[in-house]
């Protein structure tokens, strides 16, 4: 189901009409916002998260989970020219805040967007759950406090992905200890996520005895990385790390590495390049083509979910495609929100404040597709798990896909 901004609005509107226009059940409508970048190359990454959330909402309605209420998804796309846009992301959140029927929001996908959305949602007391944000400063320390300055003690932002102060070191450890790499060059896309992840990676890489031979920041709108890569090639690295997302150049860098004289040395990255298989337009593997081989990535979430087969079966039945990396995370965020609304409804108090309090309660264990999840005092998940992948070009009928290597639980 590929919903554009207009298409999503039509879906939401149709559900509102059905719920408020004299149905036999007389159910009232509550909206769950979904704020993700959903066009161009961004769709390959964020689309599965949207689809997971939509599936959870559909199932909850079918089961009558919230007695007396119908849940309506309200989907907004903040991609502009195929890349996430922070200004549009802020407009998304303002739109949701202005609609009194919106009880909570799934999203955003990118940390830079979260940085502009959290102050808006915090001031309004609107619960939001991100399936993918990993920058530590969104929740922790002074950075997190500044973002929720309006209501510092009322946590409204939670996330089911763990943070880059875990993810960055995990990828570095994998590169040095598992792959035996030593001399790396780094490109970051200068974003909140990409630069932050690269900083964490570089610090751990050096700590482990590796050498950062060179590092370059690149504007997200860069369309030719050959000048940077050619310079890197002259320095004879044995690997390259990219801190950033596919839409900001990840696939193109991998594609141009052989042209620049870097051959097929390993490219390591975080969850920003871990999207869909090579048959999906705009995905990392699709853009990189045959050069995608020998690429490694991480996901800041659990791979070995409790019943992966059952989730895959129902997702595939709904969308006629396998789940992407963040399909289960999008589903889990919707589950958290639905449970929060259910808790509020059971107390006869379905308000934004009641939903916010229920969804961020550190004493609550949420049963999700990712397994049991609790959020700490600043909204971070207790699942401190990083999953690692390698591109296998034999998968997806020869188009290539991400093959799971292993997961590491840093919470044990």
N, C-alpha and C positions, 0 to 999 in steps of 0.2 A: 504494500500500500504506500504509494509515493504521494504524500499530501503536500501541496504547495501552500503558501500562506492563504490564498483565496480558497483552495480546496478544504483546508483545515477549518476555516471559518464556516464554510457551508456545512461540514459535518457537524460542528458544534451547534450551529444554528438549528439544524434539523433535529438534533437531540433535544434542544430546548423546546422547540415546538411540540415534539412528541410528549415531553414531560409536563409542560405547562398548558397544553392546549386541550385538556379534558380527557386524559387517558383514564382507563378504568381504574388503575391503581391510585390515581391522584397524586403520584409521586412528585416531589419537588426536585428541582435540578440544582446540583452543585457542580461547579466547573473545576477541572484540574488543568492548569496551564502547562504547556510543554514548550520550552524555549530552547531551541537548538539551531545550529547552522545547517540548513537542509536543501541547499542548492549547489550546483557546481561540484568541485572536487570535495567539498566539505560533506556532501551527502554520503559518500562512501564510509566515512567515519561515524557520523552522528545519526544517520538514518536507522541503523539497527537499534540504537538506544530509544529513538522515538517509537519504533515498531514494538519494542518490548513493553514500553509504557502503555501504548494503545491496547496491546493484548491483555495486560493485567486489568485495565479499566473495563474492557469488554467482558472479561470473565467475571469480574465483581458484579457488574450489572446483571449478567445472566444468572448468577447465584443469588441475587437479592441481598448482597452482603450488608449494605447500608439500608436498613428498614425505613421505608418511607421516602427514600431519595434515589434519584438517578444521577449517575456521574457522567458528566459530559467533557470530553477532551477538548481543549482549546489550544490549537497548535500554531505557533508563530515561528517564522524562519528569520534569523538575523544574519544570514550570509548575504554579502554584497559582492557581486562579481566572483562568486565561487569561494570567497574567504569569509570567515567570521568577522563581524564588524561590531566593535564595542559600542558605538553610538546607537546602532540599531538594536543591540542587546539591551541597552538602557531603555530605549523606547518600548521594547517588549515588556520589560518589567513595569514600566509606568502604565502601560495598557492593562496589564493584569491587576495592578493595584487599584486602578480606576473602576474596575468591574467588581462590584460587591459580591457577585456569585462565585468568584474565583477564591477557593479555599486554600490552595497550595499550588506549587509549581515544580515540575520535573525539569531540571536543568540548572545552569547551562552546561555546555560541553567543554568550553575552553576557560582557563583560569583568568585570562585577561577580561573576558566578559563577566565572570563572577565578580571581579574587582569593582566593576561599575554597577552591577546589579545588587549586590549585598546591601550597600547603604540604603537603597530604595526599598527593598523588601524588609529590611530590619526596621526602618522607620514605620512601615505599615503593619509590622507584626505578621507578615505573610510567610508561611513555611515554604522553604524550597529545599529540594534534595537533588544534588548533582550526582550523575552516574559516572563522572569522569574527571572532575577537577582534582588536581594533585599539588598545586602550589601551596607550601606550608603556611605562607603569610595570610592566606584567606581566613584562617581560623586561629592560628597560634600567635602568641606573643603580642607585641605592640601593633604589628600589622593587622592582626585579626581584630584587636580592640578598636583600632581606628575605623575599620569598615563597619562595625556595629556600634558606632559612637552614640547613635540616637537612643538605642536600648541595649546598653552593654551587657546587662544581666539577663536578657531575654534572647536566648539562642534561637534563631529562626532558620539558620542555614546548616544543613547536615550533608554529608557525602558518604557514599558507599565505596569510593576508591580511596586507597591509602595515599600518603603524601610523598613528594619528591625527595625529602630528606631520607626516605627509605628506598624509593625507586632508583634514584641516581646512583647511590652506592651499590645497589644490587646489580645493576648493569655493569658497573666497573668491576665488581668482584667476578662476575661471569666472564668478562673479557680477559682479565688477567689470569684467574685461577682455572677456568674451564677451557678457554680457547688459547691460552699461552701467549697472549699479545703483550707488547711492551711499549711501542712507540706510536702514539696516536695523534691525529690532527682532529680539530673540532670546528664545526660550523654550528652556530645557533641562529634562530630566526628573529632574535631581538625581542621576542614576546615575553610576557610575564612567565608563561610556562616554559618556553624553550630556553631562555637564558638561565632561568632558575634551575632547570633540570641539568643543563650543561655545567653550571657552577658546582652542583652537588656531585656530578659524575667526575669532574676534573679533580676535585679535592680528594675523593676516594681513590682515584686512579693513581695519583701521585703518592698518596699514603701507602699504597700497596707496592710501590717501587717502580711503577710505570712512568713514562715520560710523555708529557704533552708537548709535542714538537712544535705545534703552531695552533693558533685559534683565530677564527674570523667570525664576526657578526655579519649577517646578510639581511638586507631589507626584505620583508615578506613578499614584496612585489618583484623580486629579482627573477628575471626570465632567462638568464644565462650565467651559470656558475663556473664556466670554463676558466676565466681568469683566476679565480680563487683556487680551483682544483689543480690547475697547471702549476701554480706556485707550490701547492702542497706536494705535488708529484716530485718536484725538484728536491724535496726534503726527505724523500724515501721513507715515509711512514709505513707501518705494517697494518694499519687500520684507520678508520674514520668514524667519528661519532657525530651524529646530527641531533641537536636539541631543537625540536620544533615539530610541526605537523605537516602532513602530506601536502595540504593545500598551500603551504608556505615554502614549498620547494623540495620536500623530502624525496619524492620519486624522481624528480628531475636531476637532483644531485647524483643519485645512484645511476641513472641512465648516462650521465655525462662523465662519470669517473673513468671508464675505459678510454674514452676519447681524450681525456686529459693525461693519460699515461699512468693512471692508478690501477689499471687492470681490474682484477676481481678481488682485491683485498677486502676483508670484511667491513661492512658498514653496520654500526651498532646504533640503535635509537631507542627511544622510550615508546610510550603508548600512543604518541602523536602520529606515528606511522603505521601502527598496527590496526589496519582497517579490514577491508574485504579482499577476496581473491582476485586474481588477475583478469577474470572475466567481467569484473565490475568496473565500468568507466569511472575514471577519477581516483581509483585506489592506488596505493603506493606501487603495488606489483604491476598494475595495468600501465601506469605511467613509465615505470622503469623498464618494463619489458624483460628480455632475457637477462639483462644486467642485474635484475633483482636477486639472482642467486647469491648466496653468501651474505645475505642480510639477516640481521638479528634484531629483535624488538622485545619489549616488555609490555605487560599490562599490569596496572597497579590494582589488581584484584585477583580473586581466586579463580583458578581454572577448573579444579576438581570440585565443581558444585555437587551438592548431595545427590541429585538425580538428573544428571546432564542429558541422558537419553530421553527422558520424558519431556524435558523442556525443549529439546531439539525437535522432537516429534510434533509437539503442538505448535511450535513456532513455524516449522516447515509446512504444516497443514494450513496455517493461516496465510502465510506469505509466499509459499512455493519456492522458498530458498532457505539455505542454512542460516542460523543466527550468526551475526557478526560479533566482533570482540566485545561490544558493549550492549548487546541485546539483553543479556541477563541482568546487567547493571541497571538498564532503563526499567526493566520489569521490576527489579527489586525496589527502586526508588518509588515507583507507583504503589508497590505493596506497602511501603512505609507510610506513604500519604493516606492510602485507603484505610490502613489500620488506625491512623491518627483520627481520621474522620469518623470511623466506626466507634472509637473510644469516646469522642465528643458527643456523638449521637446517643450513645448508651446512657449518657448523663443528662440528656436533653439540652445540650448547650453547643449546637453546631455553629460556632463563631470562629473567625480567624484566630482569635487568641486561644480558644480552647483547642483548636487543631494544632496551632504552633506548639503549645505546651505539651500536648500528647506526643507530637512527632519528634520532639527534641528531648524528651524525658530520659535522663541517663539511667534511670532505674528500670526502664522498659526494654525487654528483649523482643526484637521484631523477627518473626519467622519469615524468611525470604527465600527466594530461589537460590541465593548465594549461601544460604545457611543462616543460623542465628546471628543477628547483628545487634550490637548495642552502640550507642553514641556517647562519647565522653563529654566532659563539661564544656567543651568548645564546639562540639558537633562532629568530631572525627570518629570514624569507624574503629571498632576494636579488632577488625580483621586487618592485620598488618602483613598482607601477603602480596608477593610479586610473582607473576607468572612470566616465563621466558619462552620465546619462540624463534624459529628459523624458517626462512622461506624454502619451500620444497617445490621446485618447478615441475615436478612430476604430478602434483596434485591438481585438482580442478580441471581434469581432462587436458593436462599439459599447459594450462594457463598459469599455474602456480598458485600456492596458498601458504598461509602461515601454519607451520607444524609445531605443535607443543613440544617443548624440550623438558622443562621441569618447573616446579613452583617452590618458592622458599617462604616459609612462615617466620617472620621476624617478631611475631607476637608470642612465641613460645619461650 
